[in-house]
Amino acid sequence: MEEKIKSPMGFILILPALSVLGLLYVFPLIRAIWSSFYDRAGNFTLGNYAKVFELYTRDIVYSVAMTAATVGVVLVISIAIASYLRFRDWKFLDYMYRLPLFIPFLIVGHAMRIFLAPHGTLNALLTRIIGVEELPGISGSWTGLLFSFVWVMTPFATLIILGAFKALEPAYVEAAQNLGASKLRIIFDILIPLSGPSIMVATILTFVRTISSLTIPLMVGPNKPNMITIDMMFRVNYFNDWGVANSLGVISYLIVMVLAIYYLRYMVAERGGIKG
């Protein structure tokens, strides 16, 4: 039997998307990696990476720690909201948790800087509730930055996890309820394990969006240490040093790649377990 000739129509249909991906992502990525190994005179060097680790090691560790903390808190809150909405229909909560999805990061940064300031909205409410005349603000600190990240990242993760919870076969939950399992037991023994791939996707997307954020750390975070994105902006705006800036970008790519490789290995193991 002659082998059927595959139609090129499928490739033609995805060619515009591939072209945009290559132009806006692949080409800049390759160029950034390439230029990270050259100095301003065009000479090949590892000096850019040496300068990164000399000046910004603390910022790299801080960026990873802040991102990991954000992911951890976001997952706890997202799973809690998704679990509640899986069992109960509360329209107010269903609408309110999605609100930050429609607010740009620039607006979030400005709003949080005012909300968390020493004389901001949060402290004004707290002073009336607990009767303390003056409270320190958390704007410009790591706690304020963590609060802002969690507030803006939680809706996206919740949307993914809630969709996974509701997509599960109801028979699993009904069978557990018939056997007398509590809702907490159902959440930890059924909903979370069976929604593992979706929770992993929410984890990776939250991690990537957090570590690549610029406006929120710039407006709410502390002066020192800084997130990697602020260091990149600083090298370009004040020194026109694209080599070091691109080296910082490559390091952030490698950090994200570790999580992406773990996700791919997890998905391969999941599919292998299903087939087995």
PyMOL commands that set and color helices and strands:
alter all, ss='L'
color gray80, all
select helices_A, chain A and resi 9-35+47-55+57-87+91-96+99-102+105-115+121-130+142-167+170-178+183-194+196-211+215-220+228-239+242-275
alter helices_A, ss='H'
color red, helices_A
deselect
rebuild
show_as cartoon
